[in-house]
Amino acid sequence: MSDTIAPSCRKPGCQSATTKSCAEGHVPLDSCPWFGTNGPRDDFPSEPKDGAASADTSLVILPSGAPLSPQTLDEFLRAYPIRLIAIVGDPDSGKTTLICAVYECFLKGRFPDWRFTGSRTLVGFEERSHDSRTASGRVTPDTARTPLAESAQFFHLGTRVVDDAAAHTELMLADRAGEAFAAVRDKPAIGAQLIEVVKADRVAILLDGKRVVDSETRGSAMQGVRKLLRALINGGAITKRSEVQILLTKKDLIAKAENAPALGQKIDDFFRLLVRDFGSEVVRLSFWEIAARDPSGDTPTGLAALLTDWLEIERTAAPRAPISGSRRSEFDRLLDRAGLDYLP
Amino acid sequence: MTPIHHTIIGLPRSGKTTFLAALYHLVDSGEVTTALKIHSYSGDQTYLNQIVKSWLECKEVIRTSQAGDAKVELLLEERATGRRITLAFPDLAGEAFETQIAQRRCQPDYVRGCNLNGGILLFVSPDRPGDDGMTLVEQGTVFGPPTPIEAASAAAAAKPWSHKMMPTQVQLVELLQFIQLPPFDQRQRRVAVVVSAWDLVGEAQIEPKEWMRSEMPLLSQFLQTNQKTFESRIYGVSALGGDIKDTRTRGSLIGMTHSERIICVGPDCPPHDLTAPILWLTPEGQGGK
């Protein structure tokens, strides 16, 4: 039997062999395009330097409009404070769809309280939105999977309160391949390398409503979220300073399910246990029901309230905080009926 | 005083060439009173004369991509003050603007022109393709859900994404965002948005600003929230005056005084004066003689 040599990163200066952490933020390590190669893969575009003259011609290079990498996010941060939202979830749970739906609402002017001020990542939004548009030639909407080879990607939306010219907020939505979160569930220690989760103002964990409706996949979907939350806490990515949102997606499917009342009870029970077991581990644990792509209507459900929560509520240092804002889920309404103001 | 040099921006088929033909006739003929008149001819007038001839005859004006790469400048003069204003069309075809979007490159001349003292005339056509940013969910609410066979065959024939598929308003926001960053000068510019073919919209009895807010909310909000860099006004313009493909309309237009065919709607804008947006781009106290 021949000896095997463990692959390592070939990027000049990379310390991942000793630190076990990717300098470019790729999780797991072997998803980095430099890993085990002599250079980045051809499909890994490099970001041109904004405003610089092109080397081979006299043309002026303009910003790429692509999603920001952790490196280009750092450059952005030198100029502007941001509100960072980490979108977290299993493969196909709808992370990119959610990001595209928020962008689409700005594109169509559907947020009554917020105005668009600009975006450095319009090309990224548009490319990700393509399979949901008629221009794609499709007849049913889809969203392309985020490649595992890409590290965290950041989508930018400059926003402003409708009647307040001074209240600008630079919203940054972080996306990453769902396989990375599956890996964290297996190895919680690598969770701390998910830089977008560690630094997030909100960690939004998606619970796929389609899988919840199906009795065969319901258990794995719900327990997957629970295990991921625990892994992120155990690995140090989510701390007592974190604000965590559980987003139940495809709300329209839940409402149309034959066993909708019983299903609603199961969802409430799931949320209640999450709060019981993890509520004291974070600043705030809240629950949201959304339908980013409800085929019966043109206005996504729940996104306006979610956006307002992302943009308006400031982080607090308190280990426990009252639930602020209106009750948003069946479980929240249960708390109302119980007269509770604080998470147990 | 520093010479004024306004830059014209617009994607292909956004109405720039027809606007230029109507403007050139308007300021040269003196048929109606306008705020600006032509100061002098400069350079080769062949292309300008060609498009004005088509415009006068109520024929489709030859688009620039069919006539070669035309870079056109008009030297205008304000009647009241004698101020001179250069109106520069860096790319009448608009293909260079598509290249900016797709290739993320632009010509140094374009940067130099934008950095001169002046504003921007931004062209928008209301006659956009039906799939301009439409989602399949929106389409589904109109036409109903597809059959499984339709879905499968469409998925197999799906088209790959390209920059050209970006909705018009997104491309225009992107073109303006480029100008907010170096090497473009960081200063406030005036932007006069010209919604062309306004006769297509005008029957709806809607103001140009309201049309923008309703039909291009992203661009409208961008201009509204970026007033430190772009002070904007919205105008509705029909350079042809109506649909020349309609025989009755064309017959009616041909019988009119040419300059009176022109429709221009917007703030401080006499009904036929295409020079009003250009004059607004030139604040008092600016411009040379």
Interface residues (C-beta under 8 A of the other chain):
Chain A: P48 D50 G51 A53 S54 T57 S58 L59 V60 I61 L62 P63 S64 G65 E104 F106 L107 K108 G109 R115 F116 T117 G118 S119 R120 L122 V123 E126 E127 S129 H130 D131 S132 R133 T134 A135 S136 G137 R138 V139 T140 P141 D142 G158 R160 A165 H168 R293 D294 P295 S296 G297 D298
Chain B: Q100 R104 R105 C106 Q107 P108 Y110 V111 G130 D131 G133 M134 T135 L136 V137 E138 Q139 G140 T141 P145 P146 E150 A151 A154 A155 A157 A158 K159 W161 H163 M165 M166 P167 Q169 V170 V173 E174 Q177 F178 Q180 L181 P182 P183 R213 S214 P217 L218 S220 Q221 F222 Q224 T225 N226 Q227
